[in-house]
Amino acid sequence: MTTTSVSLVGSTGSIGTQAVEVIESCPDRFRVVALGAHRSVERLADQARRLRPEVVAIGDPSLAPELHRSLPRGTELVTGTEGLALAATLADVAINGVVGFAGLTVTLAALRSGRRLGLANKESIIAGGPLVAEARRTAGAEIVPVDSEHCALHQCLRAGEPREVSQLLLTASGGPFRGRSREQLASVDVAEALRHPTWTMGPKITVDSSTLMNKGLEVIEAHELFGVPFDAIDVVVHPQSVVHSMVVFGDGAVIAQLSLPDMRLPIGYALAYPERLPVPFGAIDWRELRRLDFEEPDRASFPCLELAYRAGREGDLAPAWLNAANEVAVAAFLEGRIAWHAIADVVAATLDAYDAPVPAADRSGIRSRSVEDVLEADASARRVADRMVAGRERVA
């Protein structure tokens, strides 16, 4: 059996640590050649001692001396955004588990080097959609999504041809506030928002799940990944989180992917694709599974879902504005500066201020987006969102 080389960027976060579990469950199948994280020195050094990669990247250069003292002899240390991007180019498959917009450079680096990218960083494909689409055209480049929903769609789409697809159905757990009215949501706090009923995730994505923004971002991601129009992508609430997504074909057949909630399954799928691992992560005991429920999402109580559809249909840099505004608003909520319901207010007000600049033209006269365009859109949206947060801050 051929050994697959792996780069793990964002290796110390939730996705990264679970990826390590998957790799260690199949030690003859994978070889980690690069690790990368932004600031988690102690955990990164521990992973390096266990996995013995050739290269370790630390995003914060000021931490390099401390990390260097703890690395195995002979391990190369690289730093900064460039170091994290480099790490993503060194293996057969790169897993991008970086949180937030910072993952864009990692995504682009992996694809531009012709690698298979296991993508857990949805923000990069949302904010940098035009750039990612161009990078995917590099010979050898491919994206295998690690999000449970998009991994499910990727698997279901193998059952037919693109022209046969009628609809993509993304399932949502409904988060911790499913069934609550707008009035009941007025006073929810951070602790409640972080109490997810079925998944264990980082704080930012858990809050996104509570507002349904996570599902809205996934709608945009599904459009970018699979080329399906927004009118053919829908969301259904499924509180058991067993059906991870479905594809409806033109003849009425519905293909679904089912498993217990376990992110190691989509991680393993991305690592081994197009094969499958022999380890049954998320296996269902059918004697215990009693029911599968589905319901419409409450778009009035959770307006972030419609805001994502709005930004996605606007296209161009609007999703970048949506993503930046949401990151600012969620951070403010986690810091106790704004109420939960103000997250949607900040995002909506920021989108209202969006005005897409005209892209620069190259020598052939073709107008296209650059990394600088996306970075400026992100920065502009954050400045606007900061003002919107300031206008909604709670009085101490």
C-alpha positions in Angstrom: 0.0 0.0 0.0 1.3 3.4 -1.0 1.9 5.8 1.9 0.2 9.2 1.6 2.1 12.3 2.8 0.1 14.8 4.7 0.4 18.4 5.8 -1.8 19.5 8.7 -2.2 23.3 8.9 -4.2 24.3 11.9 -3.0 21.1 13.5 -3.7 22.2 17.1 -7.3 23.1 16.7 -10.4 20.8 16.7 -10.0 19.6 13.1 -6.3 19.2 13.4 -6.2 17.2 16.6 -8.9 14.9 15.2 -6.9 14.5 12.0 -4.0 13.4 14.1 -6.3 10.7 15.7 -7.3 9.5 12.2 -3.7 9.4 11.0 -2.6 7.5 14.1 -5.4 5.0 13.6 -3.8 4.1 10.2 -0.1 4.5 10.8 1.0 2.5 7.7 -1.3 4.6 5.5 -0.2 8.2 6.2 3.0 10.1 6.9 2.8 13.6 8.3 5.5 15.8 6.7 4.4 19.2 7.9 2.5 20.7 10.8 1.3 24.3 11.3 -0.5 26.4 13.9 -0.8 30.1 14.7 0.1 30.3 18.4 -0.3 27.0 20.2 3.4 26.3 20.9 3.1 23.6 23.5 0.6 21.5 21.6 2.4 22.0 18.3 5.7 20.9 19.8 4.0 17.8 21.3 2.6 16.9 17.9 6.0 17.4 16.3 7.6 15.0 18.8 4.9 12.4 18.2 4.7 12.7 14.4 8.2 13.7 13.5 7.4 16.0 10.5 10.1 17.5 8.3 8.7 21.0 8.7 6.8 22.9 11.4 5.2 26.3 10.8 4.2 28.8 13.5 2.1 31.7 12.4 3.2 34.1 15.0 7.0 34.7 14.4 7.6 36.0 17.9 7.0 32.5 19.2 9.6 30.9 17.0 12.4 30.9 19.6 10.3 29.2 22.2 9.0 26.6 19.8 12.4 25.9 18.3 13.8 24.8 21.7 11.1 22.1 21.9 11.2 20.6 18.4 12.9 17.3 17.5 16.4 17.7 16.1 16.5 18.2 12.4 12.9 19.6 12.1 12.8 22.7 10.0 10.9 25.7 11.5 9.2 28.3 9.3 7.2 31.3 10.4 4.5 33.7 9.5 1.7 33.5 7.0 4.2 32.5 4.4 5.4 29.6 6.6 1.8 28.3 7.0 1.2 28.5 3.3 4.5 26.7 2.6 3.5 23.9 4.9 0.4 23.3 2.8 2.5 22.7 -0.4 4.7 19.9 0.9 2.5 16.8 0.8 0.2 14.8 -1.3 -2.8 16.1 0.7 -3.1 19.2 2.8 -5.7 19.6 5.6 -6.7 23.2 6.1 -8.1 23.4 9.6 -7.2 27.1 10.2 -10.1 29.1 11.7 -11.5 32.1 9.9 -10.4 34.3 7.0 -6.8 33.6 7.8 -7.1 30.2 6.1 -7.3 31.8 2.6 -3.6 31.9 2.0 -3.3 28.2 3.0 -6.1 27.2 0.6 -4.6 29.1 -2.3 -1.1 27.8 -1.6 -2.3 24.1 -1.6 -4.3 24.4 -4.7 -1.8 26.5 -6.7 0.8 23.8 -5.9 -1.5 21.1 -7.4 -2.3 19.4 -4.2 -5.5 17.7 -2.9 -6.9 20.0 -0.3 -9.0 18.7 2.6 -10.9 21.9 3.3 -12.3 22.5 6.7 -11.9 26.3 6.4 -15.1 27.4 4.8 -14.3 31.1 5.2 -11.5 31.0 2.6 -13.7 29.6 -0.2 -16.5 32.0 0.8 -14.4 35.2 1.0 -12.0 34.3 -1.7 -14.4 32.5 -4.1 -13.1 34.0 -7.4 -9.5 33.3 -6.4 -10.2 29.8 -5.2 -12.1 29.0 -8.4 -9.0 30.1 -10.4 -6.6 28.1 -8.2 -8.7 25.0 -8.6 -7.9 25.0 -12.3 -4.2 24.1 -11.5 -3.3 20.7 -12.8 -3.6 18.2 -10.0 -5.5 20.5 -7.6 -8.7 19.3 -6.1 -10.9 20.1 -3.0 -12.4 17.4 -0.9 -14.5 19.1 1.7 -14.1 18.3 5.4 -17.3 20.0 6.6 -19.6 17.1 7.5 -22.4 18.5 5.2 -20.2 19.2 2.2 -18.4 15.9 2.6 -21.8 14.2 2.6 -22.8 16.1 -0.6 -19.4 15.1 -2.2 -20.2 11.4 -1.4 -23.8 11.6 -2.6 -22.9 13.3 -5.9 -20.8 10.3 -6.8 -24.1 8.6 -7.4 -24.9 10.6 -10.6 -23.8 13.1 -13.2 -23.9 16.9 -12.5 -26.6 17.3 -15.2 -28.8 14.9 -13.3 -28.8 16.9 -10.0 -32.0 18.7 -9.1 -31.4 20.0 -5.6 -28.8 20.0 -2.8 -30.3 19.7 0.7 -28.0 20.8 3.6 -29.1 19.6 7.0 -28.8 21.7 10.1 -29.0 20.6 13.7 -30.8 23.8 14.6 -28.2 24.6 17.2 -28.9 25.2 20.9 -31.8 27.5 20.3 -34.0 25.5 17.9 -37.6 26.1 18.5 -37.2 29.4 20.4 -39.0 32.5 19.3 -37.5 35.9 18.7 -38.7 37.0 22.1 -37.2 34.1 23.8 -33.9 34.7 22.1 -33.6 38.3 23.3 -31.8 37.4 26.5 -29.6 34.4 25.6 -26.0 34.5 26.8 -22.7 33.2 25.7 -22.8 30.0 27.8 -26.1 29.0 26.2 -24.9 29.8 22.7 -21.9 27.5 23.3 -24.0 24.6 24.5 -24.4 22.7 21.2 -26.7 19.7 21.4 -24.8 17.3 19.0 -21.4 18.6 18.0 -18.3 19.6 19.9 -16.6 22.5 18.0 -14.7 25.7 18.6 -16.5 28.8 20.1 -16.7 30.7 16.8 -18.3 27.9 14.7 -20.6 27.0 17.7 -21.9 30.5 17.9 -22.4 30.4 14.1 -24.4 27.3 14.5 -26.6 29.0 17.1 -27.4 31.9 14.7 -27.7 29.6 11.6 -25.0 31.7 10.0 -22.9 28.5 9.8 -25.6 27.0 7.6 -25.8 30.2 5.5 -22.0 30.1 5.0 -22.3 26.4 4.0 -25.0 27.4 1.4 -22.4 29.7 -0.2 -19.7 27.1 0.1 -21.9 24.5 -1.6 -22.6 26.9 -4.5 -18.8 27.5 -4.9 -17.8 23.8 -4.5 -20.4 22.2 -6.7 -21.6 24.9 -9.1 -25.2 24.5 -8.2 -27.5 27.7 -8.3 -28.6 29.2 -5.1 -32.3 28.5 -6.0 -31.4 24.7 -6.1 -29.7 24.7 -2.6 -32.0 24.4 0.4 -31.6 23.9 4.2 -33.6 21.6 6.4 -33.4 21.3 10.1 -32.6 17.7 11.3 -31.9 17.7 15.1 -30.4 14.2 15.3 -27.5 15.2 13.0 -27.4 11.7 11.5 -28.3 12.6 8.0 -25.5 15.0 7.0 -26.9 16.1 3.7 -28.9 14.9 0.7 -28.9 15.2 -3.1 -32.1 15.1 -5.0 -31.8 13.9 -8.6 -34.1 14.7 -11.5 -35.9 11.4 -11.4 -36.9 12.0 -7.8 -34.3 9.8 -6.2 -32.8 11.2 -3.0 -29.3 10.0 -2.0 -28.3 10.8 1.6 -25.2 10.1 3.7 -25.8 9.0 7.3 -23.5 8.5 10.2 -23.3 9.5 13.9 -21.8 12.9 14.5 -18.0 12.3 14.2 -15.7 14.7 12.3 -13.1 12.0 12.0 -15.3 10.4 9.2 -15.1 13.4 6.8 -11.4 14.0 7.8 -10.6 10.4 7.0 -12.6 10.6 3.7 -10.5 13.6 2.6 -7.2 11.9 3.6 -7.9 8.7 1.8 -10.0 9.8 -1.2 -11.0 8.3 -3.6 -10.6 5.2 -1.3 -12.1 4.8 2.1 -10.5 4.0 5.4 -11.2 0.6 7.2 -11.8 2.4 10.5 -15.6 2.9 11.1 -15.8 6.4 12.5 -19.4 7.4 13.1 -20.8 3.9 12.6 -24.6 3.7 13.4 -26.1 1.1 15.7 -29.4 0.6 13.9 -30.9 -1.1 16.9 -30.5 2.2 18.8 -31.6 4.7 16.1 -35.3 5.3 16.6 -36.3 8.3 14.5 -35.2 10.9 12.0 -37.0 14.3 12.2 -36.9 17.1 9.6 -38.4 20.6 9.7 -38.2 24.0 8.1 -35.7 26.5 9.6 -37.2 29.5 11.3 -35.9 32.3 9.1 -37.6 35.0 11.0 -36.0 34.1 14.3 -32.6 33.3 12.7 -32.1 36.0 10.0 -28.5 35.2 9.4 -29.5 32.4 7.1 -31.2 34.7 4.7 -28.4 37.3 5.0 -26.1 34.6 3.6 -28.4 33.8 0.7 -28.5 37.6 0.0 -24.7 37.9 0.0 -24.3 34.7 -2.1 -26.7 35.9 -4.8 -25.0 39.3 -4.8 -21.8 37.5 -5.5 -18.3 39.0 -6.2 -17.0 40.4 -2.9 -20.3 40.4 -1.0 -19.6 37.0 0.6 -16.3 38.4 1.8 -18.1 41.3 3.5 -20.6 38.9 5.0 -17.9 36.7 6.4 -15.8 39.6 7.8 -18.9 41.2 9.4 -19.9 38.0 11.0 -16.4 37.4 12.4 -16.4 40.8 14.0 -19.9 40.4 15.4 -19.3 37.0 16.8 -16.1 38.1 18.5 -18.0 41.0 20.1 -20.7 38.7 21.3 -18.1 36.3 22.8 -16.5 39.2 24.6 -19.8 40.2 26.0 -19.9 43.5 24.1 -23.2 42.9 22.2 -26.3 40.8 22.6 -26.8 37.6 20.6 -29.5 39.0 18.5 -27.2 42.0 17.6 -24.9 39.6 15.6 -27.5 39.6 12.7 -28.0 43.3 13.1 -24.3 44.0 12.7 -24.1 41.7 9.6 -27.2 43.2 8.0 -26.0 46.8 8.5 -22.6 46.0 7.2 -24.0 44.3 4.1 -26.2 47.4 3.5 -22.9 49.4 3.2 -21.4 47.1 0.7 -20.4 48.7 -2.6 -18.3 46.5 -4.9 -15.3 48.2 -6.3 -14.5 47.8 -10.0 -11.9 45.0 -10.4 -8.6 45.9 -12.1 -8.0 44.8 -15.7 -5.0 42.8 -16.8 -3.2 43.5 -20.1 -5.8 41.5 -22.1 -8.5 43.7 -20.7 -10.0 41.0 -18.6 -11.3 42.1 -15.2 -10.6 39.8 -12.3 -10.1 39.8 -8.6 -6.8 39.7 -6.8 -5.7 38.7 -3.3 -5.4 42.4 -2.6 -9.0 43.0 -3.6 -10.2 40.3 -1.2 -7.9 41.6 1.6 -9.2 45.1 1.1 -12.8 43.9 1.0 -12.2 42.0 4.3 -10.5 45.1 5.9 -13.3 47.5 4.7 -16.0 45.2 6.0 -14.3 44.9 9.4 -14.0 48.7 9.7 -17.8 49.1 8.9 -18.7 46.2 11.3 -16.6 47.7 14.1 -18.7 50.9 13.8 -21.9 48.9 13.8 -20.8 47.0 16.9 -19.9 50.2 18.7 -23.4 51.5 18.1 -24.9 48.4 19.7 -22.5 47.8 22.6 -24.0 47.0 25.9 -23.6 49.5 28.7 -21.4 48.0 31.5 
